[in-house]
């Protein structure tokens, strides 16, 4: 994500990462598989500091 921000000309900023792990990742047939493949990215932009 930091690379993508820099590529657009935005500063890298602060990154906060939260992971839920694989608990509860069981399919209907009983197989253990990672089911949560989702990323929520929120950008909070403000004026540059002087």
N, CA, C and O atoms as a MOPAC input file, in Angstrom:
PM7 MOZYME 1SCF
protein

 N      0.81400 1    -1.17200 1     0.00000 1
 C      0.00000 1     0.00000 1     0.00000 1
 C      0.86800 1     1.25000 1     0.00000 1
 O      0.55200 1     2.23000 1    -0.67500 1
 N      1.94200 1     1.21800 1     0.74200 1
 C      2.83000 1     2.37400 1     0.78900 1
 C      3.37500 1     2.69700 1    -0.59300 1
 O      3.46700 1     3.86400 1    -0.97400 1
 N      3.73600 1     1.65900 1    -1.34200 1
 C      4.24500 1     1.86100 1    -2.70300 1
 C      3.19700 1     2.53100 1    -3.58500 1
 O      3.52100 1     3.42700 1    -4.36400 1
 N      1.95600 1     2.10300 1    -3.46600 1
 C      0.87600 1     2.67300 1    -4.27700 1
 C      0.66300 1     4.14400 1    -3.94100 1
 O      0.43500 1     4.95300 1    -4.84000 1
 N      0.73400 1     4.50000 1    -2.66100 1
 C      0.57700 1     5.90300 1    -2.26900 1
 C      1.69800 1     6.75400 1    -2.84900 1
 O      1.45100 1     7.82800 1    -3.39700 1
 N      2.91700 1     6.27700 1    -2.72800 1
 C      4.05600 1     7.03500 1    -3.26000 1
 C      3.97300 1     7.16800 1    -4.77100 1
 O      4.36000 1     8.20200 1    -5.31600 1
 N      3.48100 1     6.15500 1    -5.45800 1
 C      3.36500 1     6.19700 1    -6.91700 1
 C      2.40000 1     7.28200 1    -7.38100 1
 O      2.54000 1     7.80400 1    -8.48700 1
 N      1.42500 1     7.62400 1    -6.54700 1
 C      0.46900 1     8.67400 1    -6.91000 1
 C      0.92700 1    10.05300 1    -6.46000 1
 O      0.26000 1    11.05200 1    -6.72900 1
 N      2.07000 1    10.10800 1    -5.77300 1
 C      2.58400 1    11.38600 1    -5.31000 1
 C      2.18300 1    11.72500 1    -3.88600 1
 O      2.56100 1    12.78000 1    -3.37600 1
 N      1.42900 1    10.85500 1    -3.23700 1
 C      1.02900 1    11.08400 1    -1.84800 1
 C      2.12900 1    10.59600 1    -0.91400 1
 O      2.86800 1     9.67400 1    -1.26100 1
 N      2.24800 1    11.20000 1     0.26600 1
 C      3.23700 1    10.69800 1     1.22500 1
 C      2.82500 1     9.32200 1     1.74800 1
 O      1.64100 1     8.98400 1     1.76000 1
 N      3.79100 1     8.54800 1     2.17000 1
 C      3.51500 1     7.19000 1     2.64300 1
 C      2.59700 1     7.18500 1     3.85300 1
 O      1.73200 1     6.31500 1     3.96000 1
 N      2.76200 1     8.12400 1     4.75800 1
 C      1.86800 1     8.23100 1     5.90900 1
 C      2.03400 1     7.11400 1     6.91300 1
 O      3.07500 1     6.45900 1     6.97000 1
 N      1.00900 1     6.90300 1     7.69400 1
 C      1.01400 1     5.90900 1     8.76600 1
 C      0.11600 1     4.74700 1     8.35700 1
 O     -0.98700 1     4.96400 1     7.85600 1
 N      0.57700 1     3.52200 1     8.56600 1
 C     -0.19600 1     2.34000 1     8.19800 1
 C     -0.54200 1     1.56800 1     9.46500 1
 O      0.33400 1     1.26900 1    10.27600 1
 N     -1.81600 1     1.24900 1     9.63100 1
 C     -2.28200 1     0.46500 1    10.77300 1
 C     -2.84000 1    -0.83800 1    10.22200 1
 O     -3.79400 1    -0.81700 1     9.44500 1
 N     -2.26600 1    -1.96600 1    10.60700 1
 C     -2.65000 1    -3.27100 1    10.07200 1
 C     -3.34100 1    -4.09000 1    11.15000 1
 O     -2.83100 1    -4.23400 1    12.26100 1
 N     -4.50500 1    -4.62400 1    10.80700 1
 C     -5.23500 1    -5.50400 1    11.70800 1
 C     -5.55000 1    -6.78800 1    10.95200 1
 O     -6.03000 1    -6.73700 1     9.82000 1
 N     -5.28800 1    -7.92400 1    11.55600 1
 C     -5.56600 1    -9.20800 1    10.90900 1
 C     -6.49400 1   -10.03300 1    11.78600 1
 O     -6.35400 1   -10.05300 1    13.00900 1
 N     -7.44700 1   -10.71700 1    11.14700 1
 C     -8.41400 1   -11.53000 1    11.88000 1
 C     -7.97800 1   -12.98200 1    12.00200 1
 O     -8.54500 1   -13.73100 1    12.79700 1
 N     -6.98900 1   -13.38700 1    11.23400 1
 C     -6.52900 1   -14.77200 1    11.29200 1
 C     -7.44900 1   -15.71300 1    10.53200 1
 O     -8.26800 1   -15.26900 1     9.72800 1
 N     -7.31800 1   -17.00000 1    10.78100 1
 C     -8.09100 1   -17.98400 1    10.03900 1
 C     -9.14800 1   -18.66700 1    10.89000 1
 O     -9.75000 1   -19.64200 1    10.44100 1
 N     -9.39300 1   -18.18900 1    12.10000 1
 C    -10.43500 1   -18.81700 1    12.91400 1
 C    -11.78100 1   -18.63700 1    12.23100 1
 O    -12.09400 1   -17.55000 1    11.74600 1
 N    -12.55800 1   -19.67400 1    12.19200 1
 C    -13.86400 1   -19.61100 1    11.53900 1
 C    -13.80300 1   -19.78300 1    10.03500 1
 O    -14.80000 1   -19.56500 1     9.34600 1
 N    -12.64200 1   -20.17400 1     9.51300 1
 C    -12.50900 1   -20.30500 1     8.06100 1
 C    -12.77900 1   -21.74000 1     7.61500 1
 O    -11.90100 1   -22.40800 1     7.06800 1
 N    -13.99100 1   -22.19500 1     7.85300 1
 C    -14.38700 1   -23.55400 1     7.48000 1
 C    -15.49300 1   -23.46200 1     6.43700 1
 O    -16.47600 1   -22.74500 1     6.62300 1
 N    -15.32400 1   -24.19800 1     5.32900 1
 C    -16.32900 1   -24.19800 1     4.27000 1
 C    -17.52900 1   -25.04600 1     4.67900 1
 O    -17.49000 1   -25.73100 1     5.70200 1
 N    -18.58200 1   -25.00300 1     3.89300 1
 C    -19.78900 1   -25.78500 1     4.18200 1
 C    -19.49600 1   -27.28300 1     4.22500 1
 O    -20.15800 1   -28.02300 1     4.95200 1
 N    -18.49500 1   -27.73800 1     3.44300 1
 C    -18.14400 1   -29.16400 1     3.42600 1
 C    -17.19300 1   -29.54800 1     4.56400 1
 O    -16.82500 1   -30.71600 1     4.68900 1
 N    -16.79100 1   -28.57800 1     5.39600 1
 C    -15.92700 1   -28.87500 1     6.53600 1
 C    -14.44900 1   -28.66000 1     6.29200 1
 O    -13.63800 1   -28.89000 1     7.18900 1
 N    -14.07700 1   -28.22000 1     5.08400 1
 C    -12.66400 1   -27.96100 1     4.78300 1
 C    -12.20600 1   -26.66700 1     5.44400 1
 O    -12.95100 1   -25.68800 1     5.49000 1
 N    -10.98600 1   -26.66800 1     5.95000 1
 C    -10.38900 1   -25.44200 1     6.48600 1
 C     -9.74800 1   -24.67500 1     5.34200 1
 O     -8.77200 1   -25.13700 1     4.75200 1
 N    -10.28100 1   -23.52400 1     5.03200 1
 C     -9.73400 1   -22.67400 1     3.97600 1
 C     -9.88600 1   -21.21900 1     4.38800 1
 O    -10.88000 1   -20.84400 1     5.01000 1
 N     -8.89900 1   -20.39900 1     4.04200 1
 C     -9.05300 1   -18.97500 1     4.32000 1
 C    -10.20100 1   -18.40100 1     3.48900 1
 O    -10.17000 1   -18.46200 1     2.26000 1
 N    -11.18800 1   -17.85700 1     4.14200 1
 C    -12.35800 1   -17.34200 1     3.43100 1
 C    -12.39800 1   -15.81800 1     3.40400 1
 O    -13.07200 1   -15.23000 1     2.55900 1
 N    -11.69200 1   -15.18400 1     4.30900 1
 C    -11.74300 1   -13.71900 1     4.39300 1
 C    -10.60600 1   -13.11400 1     3.59000 1
 O     -9.51300 1   -12.89100 1     4.11000 1
 N    -10.86400 1   -12.85800 1     2.35600 1
 C     -9.85100 1   -12.22800 1     1.50400 1
 C    -10.33800 1   -10.83000 1     1.16700 1
 O    -10.77000 1   -10.55900 1     0.04600 1
 N    -10.26300 1    -9.96600 1     2.13200 1
 C    -10.81300 1    -8.62700 1     1.97600 1
 C     -9.87000 1    -7.62600 1     2.62400 1
 O     -9.26400 1    -7.89700 1     3.66100 1
 N     -9.76200 1    -6.49500 1     2.00800 1
 C     -8.96400 1    -5.41100 1     2.59000 1
 C     -9.78700 1    -4.13700 1     2.55100 1
 O    -10.33300 1    -3.76900 1     1.51100 1
 N     -9.87300 1    -3.47300 1     3.67700 1
 C    -10.51700 1    -2.16400 1     3.74600 1
 C     -9.41200 1    -1.13000 1     3.87800 1
 O     -8.62500 1    -1.16700 1     4.82300 1
 N     -9.35700 1    -0.21500 1     2.93500 1
 C     -8.34200 1     0.83100 1     2.96100 1
 C     -9.04900 1     2.16200 1     3.13300 1
 O     -9.92200 1     2.51600 1     2.34000 1
 N     -8.67100 1     2.90200 1     4.17400 1
 C     -9.25100 1     4.21200 1     4.43800 1
 C     -8.14200 1     5.24800 1     4.41400 1
 O     -7.15300 1     5.12800 1     5.13700 1
 N     -8.30900 1     6.25800 1     3.58600 1
 C     -7.34100 1     7.34800 1     3.53600 1
 C     -7.93900 1     8.55100 1     4.23700 1
 O     -9.04200 1     8.98200 1     3.90100 1
 N     -7.23100 1     9.09100 1     5.19700 1
 C     -7.65000 1    10.31500 1     5.87900 1
 C     -6.66000 1    11.39400 1     5.46900 1
 O     -5.51700 1    11.41100 1     5.92700 1
 N     -7.10900 1    12.29000 1     4.60600 1
 C     -6.22400 1    13.32100 1     4.07300 1
 C     -6.39700 1    14.61900 1     4.83900 1
 O     -7.50300 1    14.95700 1     5.26200 1
 N     -5.31100 1    15.34100 1     5.01500 1
 C     -5.36200 1    16.64000 1     5.68300 1
 C     -4.34800 1    17.56500 1     5.01600 1
 O     -3.53900 1    17.13400 1     4.19600 1
 N     -4.40500 1    18.81200 1     5.37300 1
 C     -3.45700 1    19.78800 1     4.83600 1
 C     -2.05400 1    19.47500 1     5.34700 1
 O     -1.89300 1    18.96900 1     6.45800 1
 N     -1.04700 1    19.77500 1     4.54100 1
 C      0.32800 1    19.53400 1     5.00300 1
 C      0.64900 1    20.38000 1     6.23300 1
 O      0.15000 1    21.49600 1     6.37700 1
 N      1.47600 1    19.84200 1     7.10700 1
 C      1.91300 1    20.59500 1     8.29100 1
 C      2.89200 1    21.67500 1     7.86800 1
 O      3.68000 1    21.48900 1     6.94100 1
 N      2.83300 1    22.80400 1     8.55900 1
 C      3.75000 1    23.91100 1     8.23100 1
 C      4.78900 1    24.07300 1     9.27900 1
 O      5.64300 1    24.95300 1     9.17100 1

